[in-house]
Amino acid sequence: MINKIDRIHILIADDDEEDLQLFNEALAELKMDYKLTSFKDGKVLIDYLENLENKLPHILFLDLNMPCKTGHECLREIRSNSRFIDVSIAIYSTSSSEKDIEDSFVQGANIYIKKPNDFSKLKKVIKDVVNMDWQYQSSGLNKETFFYSL
């Protein structure tokens, strides 16, 4: 769980402008103390993360289908760098294919979320994921709890 005195630092990488806007609106309605930084492609995300001047996020919401670098490519790069070991990664995708879910699990994502098509469900997903006890979630990864389901 994120320490309540910390401002929650959230990154989202998604090339869909409408999805980014809805995510931002849902987060704003939750009335949390947060900083949201968004990226429209995977290359810019990786450049940001690799810049030592940037503070690492508490959580990264990562879409799979993006230009320049896909979410899977980003996930592999992030998990291959020990500097990012404590970054929690939530795959945030329209895909519910078994292959995408399996690949994300094997590559080291913490949770897989199929993008909700309802605003109230989106708010619940964000709230649940941001308030998750990531230390437990990371140490006890298993396929049964990997796929987030409303």
N, C-alpha and C positions, 0 to 999 in steps of 0.2 A: 504494500500500500504506500502511496506517496505521502510523505510527511506533510501534515496539514499546514505547517508554516511555510512550506515551499510554494512558490508560484509554479503551477503545473506548466511545464514546457512541452508542447505538443507539436510534432511535425506531421504534415500530411503531404503525400506525393500522389497526385492524381491529375491526369490531363483533361478531365471532364469539368469544364467551368461550372456547369449547373450543380454537379455533385459537390464541388468545392464550396459553392455558395450555400447550399443546403447544410453542409457540415458546419460551416461557420455560423449560420443562423441557429442551428440546433445547439451548438456549444454555447453561444451567447445566451440562449434562453435558460441554460442550466445554472447560470449565475455562479460560476466557479472563478477563482483567481487563476487565470491562465494566460499564456502567451502562445499564439498559434502562428506557425510559419508554414506556408504552403509552397509546393513546387509542382510544376506542370510536366516535368520529365525527370527521368532517373539520373541522367548525367548531372544536372544541376543539383539534385539531392546529394549525390555522392561528393561532388565538389564542396558543398556546404559542410558535410560531415567531416571531410578530410581537412578542412581549414581549422587549425588548432586554436584560432581566435574565437571560434563559435562554441558556445556551451552545448554540450550534448543534451538531447531531449530526454524526458522521462519516458515518452512513448512516441513511436512512429506508426502512423497509419499508412500502409503501403498498398497502392493499387498494383495489380499485376500487368495490365495492358497499358503501357505508356510508350511514348516515342523516345528515341535515343538510347535508353536502357530500360529494359522491362523490369517489372517488380522482382522477378526471379533473379535476374542478373544483379540487381541492387542487393537483394537478400544474400546472395552468395558472397558478394564483395564485403558487405557489412559483417557477416558472420566469420569471414576469414581474417578479420582485423581484431586483435585482442583489445584494442582501445574501445571497441564498441560492445564489449561483452555484457555490460549492464543496460544496454538500450533494449527496451521491450518493443517488439515488433508485432503489430496486428496487421495481418493481410486483410485488406479492405477491398473486395472485388465483387463484380457482378457474376463472376464465374462460380458455379457450384460443381464443376467437374471433379471427379475423384482424382484425376491426375494432378490438377492444380493443387488440390488439398494435400495430397500425398507428397508432392514435390515441396510444397511450402513447409510441411512438417519436417521432412528430411533435411531441408536446407536451414532449419533453425528458427523459423518464426515461432512466436509464443502462442498465437491464437489466430484462427481463420474466421473472418466475418464476411458473410454474404451481405452485400449492401442492401439495407432495408428499403422497401418502396413506399414507406409510410413515415411521415415526419415524426410522429410520436414514438414509433419504434426506433427511429434513428437516434432520438434523444436518449432513449433507454439504453441503447447499445453503447453510445459514447459514455454515458454516466457509469454503466457497469464496467466497461473496460478501463476507464480512467481510475476508478476506485478499486480495481482488482488488486489483490495482494500478489504483486509480481514476483516476489521472492519465492513464494510457494508455487506459483504458476510456472516459474522457470525451473525449479528443482524437481517438480513432479510432472514433467511433460509426458502426456500419454495421448494416444489418438482419441480416446473417448471424450476427453475434455477439450481437445484442440479446436474442434469446430463449434463456434458460438452459435447457439440456436435460441431464438426467442420463444 
